[in-house]
Amino acid sequence: MHDRESKPKRLIRLPTVIERVGLKKGAIEDRLNPASPRYDETFPKKVKIGKNSVAWLEEEVDFWIECQVERSRTN
C-alpha cells in the first residue's frame, strides 16, 4: 500500500467522487445523512470550499474505496 502521508492533499468535486466510488449523487447524499437508512459513518465527509461549493479530500475517498474492497473480500 502507498504512504498516504507523502501524497499531497487534493480536493475533488462531486462529479469525480461519483466516478470514483460508482454511486450516484443521491446515494452519496444518503451515505452522508444520519437520518437515512443508507447512512455510512465511514463515508468521507464534505469540505466546504466556498459559499455554495463543497469538495472531498481525494485521499479520504481513496481510503474509503480501499476499505470497501477489503471488507467485501473478508466477509
DSSP file (Angstrom, degrees, kcal/mol; ACC not computed):
  #  RESIDUE AA STRUCTURE BP1 BP2  ACC     N-H-->O    O-->H-N    N-H-->O    O-->H-N    TCO  KAPPA ALPHA  PHI   PSI    X-CA   Y-CA   Z-CA
    1    1 A M              0   0    0      0, 0.0     2,-0.1     0, 0.0     3,-0.0   0.000 360.0 360.0 360.0 149.6    0.0    0.0    0.0
    2    2 A H        -     0   0    0      1,-0.1     2,-0.8     2,-0.0     3,-0.1  -0.346 360.0-102.4 -78.5 160.7    1.2    3.6   -0.7
    3    3 A D    >>  -     0   0    0      1,-0.2     3,-0.8    -2,-0.1     4,-0.6  -0.748  28.3-165.2 -85.3 108.5    2.2    6.0    2.0
    4    4 A R  T 34 S+     0   0    0     -2,-0.8     3,-0.4     1,-0.2    -1,-0.2   0.751  82.8  65.9 -68.2 -23.8   -0.7    8.4    2.4
    5    5 A E  T 34 S+     0   0    0      1,-0.2    -1,-0.2    -3,-0.1    -2,-0.0   0.838 100.3  48.7 -67.4 -33.0    1.5   10.9    4.4
    6    6 A S  T <4 S+     0   0    0     -3,-0.8    -1,-0.2     2,-0.1    -2,-0.2   0.625  89.6  95.8 -85.0 -13.1    3.7   11.7    1.4
    7    7 A K  S  < S-     0   0    0     -4,-0.6     3,-0.1    -3,-0.4    52,-0.1  -0.637  81.3-117.7 -80.6 128.9    0.9   12.3   -1.0
    8    8 A P        -     0   0    0      0, 0.0     2,-0.2     0, 0.0    51,-0.1  -0.347  34.9-101.9 -64.6 146.8   -0.1   16.0   -1.4
    9    9 A K        -     0   0    0     49,-0.1     2,-0.4    48,-0.0    48,-0.0  -0.476  44.1-177.6 -70.3 136.5   -3.6   16.9   -0.4
   10   10 A R        -     0   0    0     -2,-0.2    48,-3.2    -3,-0.1     2,-0.4  -0.998  18.5-141.8-139.3 133.7   -6.0   17.3   -3.3
   11   11 A L  E     -A   57   0A   0     -2,-0.4     2,-0.4    46,-0.2    46,-0.2  -0.766  17.1-165.1 -93.2 138.8   -9.7   18.3   -3.2
   12   12 A I  E     -A   56   0A   0     44,-2.9    44,-2.6    -2,-0.4     2,-0.1  -0.955  13.1-130.1-124.3 146.6  -12.0   16.6   -5.7
   13   13 A R    >>  -     0   0    0     -2,-0.4     4,-1.9    42,-0.2     3,-1.0  -0.364  35.4 -89.8 -91.5 171.3  -15.5   17.7   -6.6
   14   14 A L  H 3> S+     0   0    0     40,-0.4     4,-3.0     1,-0.3     5,-0.2   0.841 120.9  56.6 -52.7 -46.2  -18.8   15.7   -6.8
   15   15 A P  H 3> S+     0   0    0      0, 0.0     4,-1.9     0, 0.0    -1,-0.3   0.878 110.7  46.2 -57.3 -35.0  -18.5   14.5  -10.4
   16   16 A T  H <> S+     0   0    0     -3,-1.0     4,-2.6     2,-0.2    -2,-0.2   0.888 111.6  50.8 -72.5 -39.4  -15.1   13.0   -9.6
   17   17 A V  H  X S+     0   0    0     -4,-1.9     4,-2.9     2,-0.2     5,-0.4   0.930 109.8  51.2 -61.6 -44.9  -16.4   11.4   -6.4
   18   18 A I  H  X>S+     0   0    0     -4,-3.0     4,-1.7     1,-0.2     5,-0.5   0.926 112.9  45.5 -56.9 -46.7  -19.3    9.9   -8.3
   19   19 A E  H  <5S+     0   0    0     -4,-1.9    -1,-0.2    -5,-0.2    -2,-0.2   0.902 115.5  46.6 -64.5 -42.3  -17.0    8.5  -10.9
   20   20 A R  H  <5S+     0   0    0     -4,-2.6    -2,-0.2     1,-0.2    -1,-0.2   0.927 120.7  33.7 -68.5 -46.8  -14.5    7.1   -8.3
   21   21 A V  H  <5S-     0   0    0     -4,-2.9    -1,-0.2    -5,-0.2    -2,-0.2   0.663  98.3-128.7 -90.6 -15.6  -17.0    5.4   -5.9
   22   22 A G  T  <5 +     0   0    0     -4,-1.7     2,-0.3    -5,-0.4    -3,-0.1   0.737  66.6 121.3  77.3  21.6  -19.6    4.3   -8.5
   23   23 A L      < -     0   0    0     -5,-0.5    -1,-0.3    -6,-0.3    -2,-0.2  -0.865  60.9-119.1-115.5 152.3  -22.5    5.8   -6.7
   24   24 A K     >  -     0   0    0     -2,-0.3     4,-2.1    -3,-0.1     3,-0.2  -0.375  36.3 -98.0 -82.5 168.5  -25.0    8.4   -7.9
   25   25 A K  H  > S+     0   0    0      1,-0.2     4,-2.5     2,-0.2     5,-0.2   0.891 122.8  50.7 -54.3 -46.1  -25.4   11.8   -6.2
   26   26 A G  H  > S+     0   0    0      1,-0.2     4,-2.2     2,-0.2    -1,-0.2   0.877 109.4  50.4 -62.8 -38.7  -28.5   10.7   -4.3
   27   27 A A  H  > S+     0   0    0     -3,-0.2     4,-1.8     2,-0.2    -1,-0.2   0.873 110.8  49.5 -67.7 -36.9  -26.7    7.6   -2.9
   28   28 A I  H  X S+     0   0    0     -4,-2.1     4,-1.1     2,-0.2    -2,-0.2   0.926 110.2  50.6 -66.5 -44.3  -23.8    9.7   -1.8
   29   29 A E  H  X S+     0   0    0     -4,-2.5     4,-0.8     1,-0.2     3,-0.4   0.893 108.8  52.7 -60.3 -40.2  -26.1   12.2   -0.1
   30   30 A D  H >< S+     0   0    0     -4,-2.2     3,-0.8     1,-0.2     6,-0.3   0.895 105.8  53.4 -61.5 -40.5  -27.8    9.3    1.7
   31   31 A R  H 3< S+     0   0    0     -4,-1.8     9,-2.1     1,-0.2    12,-0.3   0.738 111.9  46.1 -68.5 -21.2  -24.5    8.0    3.0
   32   32 A L  H 3< S+     0   0    0     -4,-1.1    -1,-0.2    -3,-0.4    -2,-0.2   0.564  96.1  86.3 -93.4 -11.0  -23.8   11.4    4.4
   33   33 A N    X<  -     0   0    0     -4,-0.8     3,-2.1    -3,-0.8     6,-0.2  -0.817  61.8-158.5 -99.7 110.4  -27.2   11.9    6.0
   34   34 A P  T 3  S+     0   0    0      0, 0.0    -1,-0.1     0, 0.0     5,-0.1   0.736  93.2  59.2 -58.9 -22.2  -27.5   10.4    9.5
   35   35 A A  T 3  S+     0   0    0      3,-0.1    -5,-0.1    -3,-0.0    -2,-0.0   0.586  88.6  94.1 -81.9  -9.7  -31.3   10.2    9.1
   36   36 A S  S X  S-     0   0    0     -3,-2.1     3,-1.5    -6,-0.3     0, 0.0  -0.580  76.5-135.5 -84.5 143.5  -31.0    7.9    6.0
   37   37 A P  T 3  S+     0   0    0      0, 0.0    -1,-0.1     0, 0.0    -6,-0.0   0.710 109.6  55.3 -66.9 -17.4  -31.2    4.1    6.3
   38   38 A R  T 3  S+     0   0    0     -5,-0.1    -3,-0.1    -8,-0.1    -2,-0.0   0.232  78.6 140.7 -97.6  13.6  -28.2    4.1    3.9
   39   39 A Y    <   -     0   0    0     -3,-1.5     2,-0.4    -6,-0.2    -8,-0.2  -0.285  33.0-166.7 -56.7 137.2  -26.1    6.4    6.2
   40   40 A D    >   -     0   0    0     -9,-2.1     3,-1.9   -10,-0.1    -1,-0.1  -0.917  12.7-164.3-131.6 105.0  -22.5    5.3    6.3
   41   41 A E  T 3  S+     0   0    0     -2,-0.4    -1,-0.1     1,-0.3     4,-0.1   0.687  90.9  58.3 -64.2 -15.8  -20.4    6.9    9.1
   42   42 A T  T 3  S+     0   0    0      2,-0.1    -1,-0.3    -3,-0.1     3,-0.1   0.584  78.6 109.7 -88.7 -10.2  -17.2    5.8    7.3
   43   43 A F  S <  S-     0   0    0     -3,-1.9    18,-0.1   -12,-0.3    -3,-0.0  -0.442  84.6 -95.9 -67.9 137.4  -18.1    7.7    4.1
   44   44 A P        -     0   0    0      0, 0.0     2,-0.2     0, 0.0    -1,-0.1  -0.210  40.6-124.4 -56.2 138.4  -15.8   10.7    3.6
   45   45 A K        -     0   0    0      1,-0.1    12,-0.5    -3,-0.1    15,-0.1  -0.509  25.2-103.9 -83.8 152.5  -17.2   14.0    4.8
   46   46 A K        -     0   0    0     -2,-0.2     2,-0.5    10,-0.1    10,-0.2  -0.354  24.0-143.3 -70.8 153.7  -17.6   17.1    2.6
   47   47 A V  E     -B   55   0B   0      8,-3.1     8,-1.9    -2,-0.1     2,-0.4  -0.990  16.6-130.7-118.2 121.7  -15.2   20.0    2.9
   48   48 A K  E     +B   54   0B   0     -2,-0.5     6,-0.2     6,-0.2     3,-0.1  -0.602  32.8 168.6 -74.0 123.8  -16.8   23.4    2.4
   49   49 A I  E     -     0   0B   0      4,-2.3     2,-0.3    -2,-0.4     5,-0.2   0.394  62.6  -3.5-117.0   0.0  -14.6   25.4   -0.1
   50   50 A G  E >  S-B   53   0B   0      3,-1.2     3,-0.6     1,-0.1    -1,-0.2  -0.966  90.1 -72.8-172.9 179.1  -16.9   28.3   -0.8
   51   51 A K  T 3  S+     0   0    0     -2,-0.3    -1,-0.1     1,-0.2    -3,-0.0   0.901 131.9   9.5 -55.6 -44.2  -20.3   29.8   -0.1
   52   52 A N  T 3  S+     0   0    0     -3,-0.1     2,-0.4     2,-0.0    -1,-0.2   0.036 114.2  95.3-124.2  25.8  -22.0   27.2   -2.3
   53   53 A S  E <   +B   50   0B   0     -3,-0.6    -4,-2.3   -40,-0.0    -3,-1.2  -0.950  41.4 175.6-127.2 138.6  -19.2   24.8   -3.0
   54   54 A V  E     +B   48   0B   0     -2,-0.4   -40,-0.4    -6,-0.2     2,-0.3  -0.922   1.7 174.9-132.1 161.7  -18.0   21.6   -1.4
   55   55 A A  E     -B   47   0B   0     -8,-1.9    -8,-3.1    -2,-0.3     2,-0.3  -0.894  22.5-123.7-150.4 177.5  -15.3   19.0   -2.2
   56   56 A W  E     -A   12   0A   0    -44,-2.6   -44,-2.9    -2,-0.3     2,-0.5  -0.945  30.2-105.3-127.2 150.2  -13.8   15.9   -0.7
   57   57 A L  E >>  -A   11   0A   0    -12,-0.5     4,-1.9    -2,-0.3     3,-0.6  -0.661  27.9-142.0 -73.0 123.8  -10.3   15.0    0.2
   58   58 A E  H 3> S+     0   0    0    -48,-3.2     4,-2.7    -2,-0.5     5,-0.2   0.881  98.9  54.5 -55.8 -42.4   -9.1   12.7   -2.5
   59   59 A E  H 3> S+     0   0    0    -49,-0.3     4,-2.2     1,-0.2    -1,-0.2   0.843 107.0  50.9 -65.6 -32.4   -7.1   10.6   -0.1
   60   60 A E  H <> S+     0   0    0     -3,-0.6     4,-2.3     2,-0.2    -1,-0.2   0.889 111.3  47.9 -70.4 -38.7  -10.2   10.0    2.1
   61   61 A V  H  X S+     0   0    0     -4,-1.9     4,-2.2     2,-0.2    -2,-0.2   0.933 112.9  48.4 -64.8 -45.8  -12.2    8.9   -0.9
   62   62 A D  H  X S+     0   0    0     -4,-2.7     4,-2.4     1,-0.2    -2,-0.2   0.901 111.5  49.9 -60.5 -41.8   -9.4    6.6   -2.0
   63   63 A F  H  X S+     0   0    0     -4,-2.2     4,-2.4     2,-0.2    -1,-0.2   0.907 108.7  52.0 -64.8 -41.8   -9.1    5.2    1.6
   64   64 A W  H  X S+     0   0    0     -4,-2.3     4,-2.2     2,-0.2    -2,-0.2   0.914 109.9  49.6 -60.1 -43.3  -12.9    4.6    1.7
   65   65 A I  H  X S+     0   0    0     -4,-2.2     4,-2.3     2,-0.2    -2,-0.2   0.936 110.1  50.5 -61.0 -46.8  -12.7    2.7   -1.6
   66   66 A E  H  X S+     0   0    0     -4,-2.4     4,-2.5     1,-0.2    -2,-0.2   0.897 110.3  50.3 -58.0 -41.7   -9.8    0.5   -0.3
   67   67 A C  H  X S+     0   0    0     -4,-2.4     4,-2.9     2,-0.2    -1,-0.2   0.882 108.4  52.0 -65.5 -38.6  -11.8   -0.3    2.9
   68   68 A Q  H  X S+     0   0    0     -4,-2.2     4,-2.3     2,-0.2    -2,-0.2   0.919 111.5  47.0 -64.0 -42.6  -14.9   -1.3    0.8
   69   69 A V  H  X S+     0   0    0     -4,-2.3     4,-1.4     2,-0.2    -2,-0.2   0.941 114.6  46.4 -63.0 -47.7  -12.7   -3.7   -1.3
   70   70 A E  H  X S+     0   0    0     -4,-2.5     4,-1.0     1,-0.2     3,-0.3   0.920 113.2  49.1 -61.6 -44.6  -11.1   -5.1    1.8
   71   71 A R  H  X S+     0   0    0     -4,-2.9     4,-1.1     1,-0.2     3,-0.4   0.890 109.9  51.4 -62.8 -40.2  -14.4   -5.5    3.7
   72   72 A S  H  < S+     0   0    0     -4,-2.3    -1,-0.2     1,-0.2    -2,-0.2   0.784 111.4  48.0 -70.1 -25.4  -16.0   -7.2    0.7
   73   73 A R  H  < S+     0   0    0     -4,-1.4    -1,-0.2    -3,-0.3    -2,-0.2   0.623 112.2  47.5 -90.7 -13.9  -13.2   -9.7    0.4
   74   74 A T  H  <        0   0    0     -4,-1.0    -2,-0.2    -3,-0.4    -1,-0.2   0.564 360.0 360.0-101.9 -10.1  -13.0  -10.7    4.0
   75   75 A N     <        0   0    0     -4,-1.1    -2,-0.1    -5,-0.1    -1,-0.1   0.420 360.0 360.0 -99.6 360.0  -16.8  -11.2    4.6
